[in-house]
Amino acid sequence: MTDTIATDRTRFLRHLRQVRSFDPAPVAPEVLDDILEVARWTGSSQNQQEWQLIVVTDPETLRLISEASPSAGHLARAPLAVVIVMPGERRITEAFDEGRITERTMLAATAHGLGCGMAWLEAGEAAVKELLRVPSEHKVRTAIAIGTPDAAGRRRKAAPGTARRPLSETVHYERWGARRT
Ligand SMILES: Cc1cc2nc3c(=O)[nH]c(=O)nc-3n(C[C@H](O)[C@H](O)[C@H](O)COP(=O)(O)O)c2cc1C
């Protein structure tokens, strides 16, 4: 795709890459409030809005959450994480809604020029629930680390354009198997 006004408008969306290393500087309260406001407006199945969000800034708590799950190490290197709590009743729709609010939260953080990185906490779910005093029947699966990326967090991970399958391998036109020539 050539660089046009259309691609300029969405450039910041394409810059959303997983960040796993952050500057310790806190996220400004008004920025955090705006990110949470955007998250609140996420659409959900039947507009149920079943999520609860726990904002964690205490470094010790972030460290303990990060240690509970093998793929959550970056939470300990962030000034802030948002932990998503779902009711744990409707497996499929809740997972879908959780994915939507996760992505929207990450997009809002990106729009503010911040970096973010999600982590799945399932391996350490029980420990995280105990730590955050979440009732055991609820589902805790996702946390989103948010902050200013440090040098390691800003480092390019793959050559431009190579980290995703191209549209020619992803999109079909009008029917299965019909690619754009
Ligand atoms: C369902 C799901 C679970 C993920 N879990 C983790 C995780 O536990 N830890 C992590 O560092 N990244 C996690 N990620 C982020 C992916 O690794 C990341 O989006 C993918 O590798 C693309 O990286 P990029 O955005 O830097 O291109 C998860 C992403 C998704 C969609």
The ligand as an SDF file (V2000), in Angstrom:
LIG
                    3D

 31 33  0  0  0  0  0  0  0  0999 V2000
   -4.1370  -14.3320   23.6380 C   0  0  0  0  0  0  0  0  0  0  0  0
   -2.7770  -13.6990   23.7650 C   0  0  0  0  0  0  0  0  0  0  0  0
   -1.9640  -14.0150   24.8310 C   0  0  0  0  0  0  0  0  0  0  0  0
   -0.7050  -13.4150   24.9560 C   0  0  0  0  0  0  0  0  0  0  0  0
    0.0360  -13.6940   26.0490 N   0  0  0  0  0  0  0  0  0  0  0  0
    1.2220  -13.0850   26.1960 C   0  0  0  0  0  0  0  0  0  0  0  0
    2.0080  -13.3310   27.3530 C   0  0  0  0  0  0  0  0  0  0  0  0
    1.6030  -14.0600   28.2620 O   0  0  0  0  0  0  0  0  0  0  0  0
    3.1900  -12.6920   27.4600 N   0  0  0  0  0  0  0  0  0  0  0  0
    3.6630  -11.8540   26.4770 C   0  0  0  0  0  0  0  0  0  0  0  0
    4.7510  -11.3130   26.6450 O   0  0  0  0  0  0  0  0  0  0  0  0
    2.9380  -11.5990   25.3630 N   0  0  0  0  0  0  0  0  0  0  0  0
    1.7420  -12.1890   25.2040 C   0  0  0  0  0  0  0  0  0  0  0  0
    0.9860  -11.9260   24.1040 N   0  0  0  0  0  0  0  0  0  0  0  0
    1.4790  -10.9700   23.0790 C   0  0  0  0  0  0  0  0  0  0  0  0
    1.9350  -11.6770   21.8200 C   0  0  0  0  0  0  0  0  0  0  0  0
    3.1030  -12.4380   22.1110 O   0  0  0  0  0  0  0  0  0  0  0  0
    2.2020  -10.6060   20.7500 C   0  0  0  0  0  0  0  0  0  0  0  0
    1.0220   -9.9040   20.4910 O   0  0  0  0  0  0  0  0  0  0  0  0
    2.6910  -11.2370   19.4580 C   0  0  0  0  0  0  0  0  0  0  0  0
    3.8720  -11.9760   19.6640 O   0  0  0  0  0  0  0  0  0  0  0  0
    2.9760  -10.1640   18.4180 C   0  0  0  0  0  0  0  0  0  0  0  0
    3.9910   -9.3250   18.9100 O   0  0  0  0  0  0  0  0  0  0  0  0
    4.1290   -7.8340   18.3960 P   0  0  0  0  0  0  0  0  0  0  0  0
    2.8770   -7.1390   18.7730 O   0  0  0  0  0  0  0  0  0  0  0  0
    5.3180   -7.2630   19.0730 O   0  0  0  0  0  0  0  0  0  0  0  0
    4.2860   -7.8680   16.9260 O   0  0  0  0  0  0  0  0  0  0  0  0
   -0.2510  -12.5010   23.9740 C   0  0  0  0  0  0  0  0  0  0  0  0
   -1.1010  -12.1870   22.9030 C   0  0  0  0  0  0  0  0  0  0  0  0
   -2.3390  -12.7520   22.8070 C   0  0  0  0  0  0  0  0  0  0  0  0
   -3.2430  -12.3540   21.6640 C   0  0  0  0  0  0  0  0  0  0  0  0
  1  2  1  0
  2  3  1  0
  2 30  2  0
  3  4  2  0
  4  5  1  0
  4 28  1  0
  5  6  2  0
  6  7  1  0
  6 13  1  0
  7  8  2  0
  7  9  1  0
  9 10  1  0
 10 11  2  0
 10 12  1  0
 12 13  2  0
 13 14  1  0
 14 15  1  0
 14 28  1  0
 15 16  1  0
 16 17  1  0
 16 18  1  0
 18 19  1  0
 18 20  1  0
 20 21  1  0
 20 22  1  0
 22 23  1  0
 23 24  1  0
 24 25  2  0
 24 26  1  0
 24 27  1  0
 28 29  2  0
 29 30  1  0
 30 31  1  0
M  END
$$$$
